[in-house]
């Protein structure tokens, strides 16, 4: 798989481009757990942490991605606010 830089300095990804990336990363997954784990692996390989993000319009620093095996919860991201709260 060709490496893609997901955190390209301020690039805005449209929904179709993101769907294409997700399909590329998860094409060989056999089930929902494998799809989630493949997506987590792609994030870990292609996103340098910490990275900037937004949660409900508030700027945050993303410090970790995780999956604890709960498909309904899916992937989680640990984020820190500007004031240091998690």
N, C-alpha and C positions, 0 to 999 in steps of 0.2 A: 504494500500500500504506500502510495506517495504521501510523504509528510506534508501536512498543511499547517500553516501558522494561524491558529484560531484567534490569537490576540494581536491582530494586525492593527497597530496604532490608530485607534479610533474608528476603524472600519465598521460600518453599520451593515449587519447581515439581514437580508430579507428572509421571510418565512420559507420560500422555495429553496434558497441556498442552504439554509439550516437543515431542512428536511433531506436534501441531497447528501449533506455531510453525515447526518445521522444514519441514513441508509448505507452509505459507504462503510462506516465504522461497524455497523451491526449486521452486515449482509450474511455472514456465516453463522450467526447466532441461532441456536436450536429452539429457544423458548424465551419467554419474557425475562427470566432471571439472567440468561446469557446475554440478552440485548442490553439490559441495564449494566451488567458487568463490562461488556464491550465498550459501552459509552463511557463508563467510569475510567476504563483503561485509556481511551482516547483523550479524555480530559487530562489525565495524569501525564500523558506523553506530550501533549501539545499546548498545554496552558502552564505558563510559568507563574507560580504562586509566590508571594501574594500578588493579586491583581485587582485592579479597580473594578467596581461594579455598582449597581444600584438595586435597592430593595424598596419597592413602593416609592420610587422617586428619591430616596435618600442615599447619598453616596456611602459606600462601604468598601472595605478591603476584604476580598475573598481569600481565606487562608487555608481552607481544606475542603476537599470533596470526599463524600463517604457513601457507602451503601451497606445497610445492616441486614439485608435479606428480606425486607418487607416491601413487596411489590407495590402495595397501595401507597406507601410513603415514598418509594423510589429513591433517587439520589438526593442527598442533602449537601448543602454548602455551609460551612462555618464562616461567618462574616463578622468583621469588627467595624463598629461605627467610628466616626471621627473622634468621638469622646472616649473611645476605648471599650465601650460596652460590646458584648457579644450578641 
